[in-house]
Amino acid sequence: HMPSMTGFHCSVADFLVRAEGRIPSLAGVKFTHEDLLDLGLCRQACGGRYDILYGRDETLLCGLALGCTGAVGSTYNYAGRLYLDVIDAFGRGDLDAARAAQFRAQR
């Protein structure tokens, strides 16, 4: 889901609900958008059965906080250490360090 590149916007949470049982191979989605309400609803859709990979590198911490199970992004290719610092700090429950690492990555 990348409306900035495709020009198409929809509720991904609604898509997941409608797709359940109709697309047996569907495991999840890559969510690259700033609509954090829809992102949160995706994590809750169908009992949380789908993997949601977050794709907006600049706000990775938001995706982690809402329960994304992974990340796929372009700047991870050359700034991976910065983003691993965000993930590691968040995983330790150190929100201050995670926030500081996210800010470093944004700069």
MOLINMO-V713662 format. One record per helix or strand of 2 or more residues. SS is the DSSP state (H for helix, E for strand). FROM is the first residue (numbers start at 1). LEN is the number of residues. If there is no record, write none. Layout:
{{SS | FROM | LEN} {SS | FROM | LEN}}
//
This chain:
{{H | 3 | 4} {H | 12 | 8} {E | 28 | 4} {H | 36 | 13} {E | 51 | 4} {H | 57 | 9} {E | 70 | 2} {H | 76 | 17} {H | 95 | 12}}
//
